[in-house]
Amino acid sequence: MKRIVILSCFLLSAMAFVSCTNDEIEPSSPSVTTSVLADDGDTGGNSTGQTPTTPPKK
């Protein structure tokens, strides 16, 4: 009885991932281009984006 249950679960899960029709990949249009600019203009001076460290105490 246990084998029948395991076999039926295996067959059910195997059949769940089978497609009835062929999957067709839609061609992407290479003519569409996107431009991304990372420059936000004035960043507030000579900033590198890193937090300045304090000098060691003597």
Distance bins in CASP14 RR format, pairs under 12 A and 6 or more apart:
PFRMAT RR
TARGET T0000
AUTHOR 0000-0000-0000
RMODE 2
METHOD distances of the structure
MODEL  1
1 7 0 0 0 0 0 1 0 0 0 0 0
1 8 0 0 0 0 0 1 0 0 0 0 0
2 8 0 0 0 0 0 1 0 0 0 0 0
2 9 0 0 0 0 0 1 0 0 0 0 0
3 9 0 0 0 0 0 1 0 0 0 0 0
3 10 0 0 0 0 0 1 0 0 0 0 0
4 10 0 0 0 0 0 1 0 0 0 0 0
4 11 0 0 0 0 0 1 0 0 0 0 0
5 11 0 0 0 0 0 1 0 0 0 0 0
5 12 0 0 0 0 0 1 0 0 0 0 0
6 12 0 0 0 0 0 1 0 0 0 0 0
6 13 0 0 0 0 0 1 0 0 0 0 0
7 13 0 0 0 0 0 1 0 0 0 0 0
7 14 0 0 0 0 0 1 0 0 0 0 0
8 14 0 0 0 0 0 1 0 0 0 0 0
8 15 0 0 0 0 0 1 0 0 0 0 0
9 15 0 0 0 0 0 1 0 0 0 0 0
9 16 0 0 0 0 0 1 0 0 0 0 0
10 16 0 0 0 0 0 1 0 0 0 0 0
10 17 0 0 0 0 0 1 0 0 0 0 0
11 17 0 0 0 0 0 1 0 0 0 0 0
11 18 0 0 0 0 0 1 0 0 0 0 0
12 18 0 0 0 0 0 1 0 0 0 0 0
40 47 0 0 0 0 0 1 0 0 0 0 0
41 47 0 0 0 0 0 1 0 0 0 0 0
43 49 0 0 0 0 1 0 0 0 0 0 0
46 52 0 0 0 0 0 1 0 0 0 0 0
END
